[in-house]
Amino acid sequence: MKSLAILLVVLVTVSVLSAPSSAGSFEASLGHTDPAWQVSLHYHPSAPPEGASPAAGGFWARHVSGYFTFLWSKDVDYPDGRDYTGILDSTGFPGDEQTGDFDIFDSSFGGGLEFWISRPHPYERDSATLLSAGVILGFSIVNRSDWNEFYDPMHILDPSGHYKVLEDESREYGLEVGAAVALSPVVLRGTYDTVLGTRVSLGYVFNWG
């Protein structure tokens, strides 16, 4: 999965660098999944002008966009008290009661490519290509942490009596596939990620340069 992520990052970079020199457009999108909020930035390279040779700019410039996504936790249920990670082990101080364990989604990021029939674009009064569709192929890297919360009846380790210890940290790699429909400049996407599951996002395309 790591090699796939590296490959997709390279492809996104190539698609951006191989685009025509004229400015393209950007799109910001928002979405959510359990247990995270999502914000994405999409780059749509500038297509060759009308009447240009069909070969101008190549396939990448006409049909491919790149995107980067960042997700952060919307879970507000965290362990209470002072952090004793590295001082106490994950079982806490001998005799103290464990009052909870927390599997926390810390953050995630990813990226990928979108292959369009005709790419979405900013609002244009006389545009004849408002409606389009595309498919999405990308990756994600998800960071998680597992915490244990304990209660010290003597209130020595923390004035509240509660304290926490990190049990484990993990990183997962996911593959993302999906579809998008654009009624330019608005774009609706639905994707499935092998780690994060299903999510829906809504984007808006705006001019750049």
C-alpha positions in Angstrom: 0.0 0.0 0.0 2.9 2.4 0.7 4.2 1.9 -2.9 0.7 2.7 -4.2 0.6 5.9 -2.2 4.0 7.0 -3.5 3.0 6.2 -7.1 -0.2 8.3 -6.8 1.7 11.2 -5.4 4.1 11.0 -8.4 1.1 10.9 -10.8 -0.5 14.0 -9.2 2.8 15.9 -9.5 3.2 14.8 -13.2 -0.3 15.9 -14.0 0.3 19.4 -12.5 3.7 19.9 -14.1 2.6 18.7 -17.5 -0.3 21.1 -17.7 -0.2 24.1 -20.0 1.5 27.2 -18.7 -1.7 29.2 -18.5 -3.5 29.3 -15.1 -5.9 26.6 -14.2 -8.6 26.7 -11.6 -8.8 25.5 -8.0 -11.7 23.9 -6.2 -12.3 23.7 -2.4 -14.6 21.0 -1.1 -16.0 20.0 2.3 -17.3 16.7 3.5 -17.5 14.3 6.4 -17.3 10.7 7.4 -17.3 8.9 10.7 -15.4 10.0 12.7 -13.9 13.0 10.7 -14.5 16.2 8.9 -12.8 16.6 5.5 -11.4 19.5 3.5 -10.0 19.0 0.0 -8.2 21.2 -2.5 -8.5 20.2 -6.2 -6.4 21.5 -9.1 -8.0 21.6 -12.5 -5.3 22.4 -15.1 -6.2 24.9 -17.8 -7.5 23.2 -21.0 -6.2 24.3 -24.4 -8.3 27.1 -25.9 -11.2 26.4 -28.2 -10.0 25.6 -31.8 -6.6 24.4 -30.7 -5.1 21.2 -32.0 -6.7 18.1 -30.3 -3.1 17.2 -29.3 -2.5 20.5 -27.5 -1.9 19.8 -23.9 -2.5 16.1 -24.3 -4.8 13.9 -22.3 -3.6 15.1 -18.9 -4.5 18.8 -19.7 -7.9 18.0 -21.0 -9.3 15.3 -18.6 -7.2 14.9 -15.4 -7.3 16.8 -12.2 -5.3 16.3 -9.0 -6.4 16.6 -5.4 -5.2 16.6 -1.8 -7.4 15.8 1.2 -7.0 16.5 4.9 -9.3 15.0 7.6 -9.4 15.7 11.3 -11.3 14.2 14.1 -14.8 15.4 15.1 -14.8 13.0 18.1 -14.7 15.1 21.3 -14.6 12.1 23.7 -11.0 12.2 24.9 -9.5 10.8 28.1 -9.3 13.2 31.1 -6.3 14.2 33.2 -2.6 14.5 33.0 -0.6 12.5 30.4 1.7 10.0 32.1 2.9 8.3 28.9 6.6 7.2 29.3 6.3 7.5 33.1 3.7 4.8 33.7 3.0 1.8 31.5 -0.4 1.3 29.8 -1.8 -0.4 32.9 -1.5 2.7 35.0 -0.3 2.9 38.6 -0.8 -0.5 40.5 -4.3 -0.6 42.1 -5.8 2.4 40.2 -9.1 1.7 38.5 -9.2 2.0 34.7 -12.2 4.2 33.9 -12.0 4.1 30.1 -10.2 3.2 26.9 -10.3 5.5 23.9 -9.6 4.6 20.2 -9.0 8.1 18.8 -8.9 9.1 15.1 -6.1 11.7 15.1 -5.8 12.8 11.5 -5.6 11.6 7.9 -4.4 13.0 4.6 -4.3 11.7 1.1 -4.5 12.5 -2.5 -5.1 11.2 -6.0 -6.3 11.8 -9.5 -9.7 12.4 -11.1 -10.5 11.4 -14.7 -13.1 13.6 -16.2 -15.2 13.6 -19.4 -14.7 17.3 -19.4 -13.2 18.9 -16.3 -15.3 21.2 -14.0 -14.6 24.9 -14.3 -15.5 28.2 -12.7 -18.8 29.9 -13.5 -19.0 31.0 -17.1 -22.1 32.8 -18.3 -22.1 31.2 -21.8 -20.5 27.9 -21.1 -21.8 24.9 -23.0 -20.1 22.3 -20.8 -21.8 22.7 -17.4 -22.5 19.1 -16.8 -19.8 16.5 -16.5 -18.8 13.3 -14.7 -15.6 11.7 -13.5 -14.0 8.8 -11.6 -11.7 9.1 -8.7 -8.6 7.0 -7.7 -6.6 8.0 -4.6 -5.1 6.9 -1.3 -5.2 7.9 2.4 -2.9 7.7 5.4 -4.7 7.5 8.7 -3.2 8.1 12.1 -4.8 6.7 15.2 -4.0 6.5 18.9 -5.3 4.3 21.8 -5.4 5.8 25.3 -6.3 4.3 28.7 -7.8 6.5 31.4 -7.4 5.8 35.1 -8.7 7.1 38.4 -6.3 7.8 41.3 -8.5 7.9 44.5 -5.7 9.8 46.4 -5.7 12.6 43.7 -1.9 12.5 43.8 -1.2 12.1 40.1 -3.8 14.7 39.1 -6.0 17.1 41.1 -9.1 15.7 39.3 -8.1 12.1 40.1 -8.1 11.2 36.5 -5.0 10.6 34.4 -4.2 9.0 31.0 -1.5 6.8 29.4 -0.9 6.2 25.7 -1.2 2.5 24.9 -0.5 2.4 21.2 -0.2 4.5 18.1 -0.9 3.2 14.6 -0.9 4.2 11.0 -3.2 2.7 8.3 -3.0 3.1 4.5 -6.2 3.1 2.5 -7.2 3.0 -1.2 -10.0 5.4 -2.3 -12.3 5.0 -5.3 -15.3 7.0 -6.2 -17.3 9.1 -8.7 -18.1 12.7 -9.2 -20.7 14.8 -10.9 -20.1 18.4 -11.8 -22.7 21.1 -12.6 -20.0 23.7 -12.9 -18.9 25.4 -10.8 -20.5 23.0 -8.2 -19.1 19.4 -7.8 -20.6 16.5 -5.8 -18.4 13.5 -5.0 -19.0 10.2 -3.4 -16.1 8.0 -2.5 -15.3 4.8 -0.6 -12.0 4.4 1.3 -10.9 1.0 2.5 -10.0 2.5 5.9 -12.3 5.5 6.3 -15.4 4.0 4.6 -18.0 6.0 2.6 -18.0 9.8 2.5 -19.7 12.6 0.5 -18.3 16.0 -0.3 -19.4 19.2 -2.0 -17.0 21.5 -3.9 -16.9 24.8 -5.6 -14.6 25.7 -8.5 -13.0 29.2 -8.6 -10.6 31.0 -10.9 -6.9 31.2 -10.2 -4.6 33.7 -11.9 
